[in-house]
Amino acid sequence: MMHRSIVTSIIIALLAATGLTHAQQYPTKPIRLILGVPGGTTTDVGARLFTNQMSKRLGQPVVVEARPGANLTIAANFTAKADPDGYTLFYSPAFVFNPIFVKNNPVDALKAFETVSIVSSTEYMMFSSGKLPISNWREAVAWARANPGKLNFGSVAPGFDLMMNMLSQTGGYTYTSIPYAGSALVAPPLLTGDVHLSISSPAVFQAHIAQGTIKPLFTTGRSAIYPTLATAGESGFPDLDDIRLNFYFWAPAKTPADIVQKVSESVQFSAKLPEVIEQHRKLFGVDPIGSTPEEGRRTVERELGAWGKLAKAANFQPQ
């Protein structure tokens, strides 16, 4: 009779071999990349810079699928519930998963997902409509105080509401938050003056800024695109300079580590390609990153910690 320990060793070896075979075979069919924003947005275009190259590296199409709405949480929840087999991925900032922002949101970035890779990191920018008679943040606050109840804020994510909430408490003004599914959708009301302020990445409205139809007011940290523009710290809000816009590739929790690693390597490979770097700079004003899963997870932990600190200081309540 075979000894129990020998049988156990054989079973473990067989399981390891099965996992190795699975990882070597992956992928054998197209991969879905879920987005929480509509097609044609900066996020959508940025994701496709990578999917085109990842498809070549992985040998299977990486197909972008938009599931916009509810501050990205529709897409996040959909991906979290997908089979953890590497065939459903997610491209998004981390703040969408933070319970600080979304009441009763079951998706937790550190529990519901495996971090595949950091794609990019840039600062946030506060924009104003060119119709607003201001040129800096101090003048924006003065206008809001002089026009109580008239200020409209175009919000494309819950984190932006948090920042605006803190700024309004400090500035002593009121505003109305109007939700939009993406920065591209908030551009038209900014241009007409129906929306007065909004927050996004610095590269989003470059063409409008050059024309003077949308104005930059400050960034959360020194901007590579607008290095002479005031930072949040210089505008009186040093805590905001710790907040950055980081985009990540994610996979559902319990996706095998070797599959996560294989996808991560395809992201890292894509991030080093000259054509990806060039186009990414045009979109976001910074070079792509392409990190390991471990580096990505550590960054998520730091980022959510910074948001938590900001929410506590602002006494922000989940929406």
Secondary structure, DSSP 8 states (H G I E B T S, - for coil): ---HHHHHHHHHHHHHHHHHHHHHH--SS-EEEEESS-TTSHHHHHHHHHHHHHHHHHTS-EEEEE---GGGHHHHHHHHTS-SSSSEEEEEESGGG-TTTSTT----HHHHEEEEEEEEEEE-EEEEETTSS-SSHHHHHHHHHHSTT--EEEESSHHHHHHHHHHHHHHT---EEEE-SSHHHHHHHHHHTSS-EEEE-TTTTHHHHHHTSEEEEEESS--SSSTTS-BTTTTT-GGGGG-EEEEEEEEETT--HHHHHHHHHHHHHHHTSHHHHHHHHHHHSS------HHHHHHHHHHHHHHHHHHHHHHT----
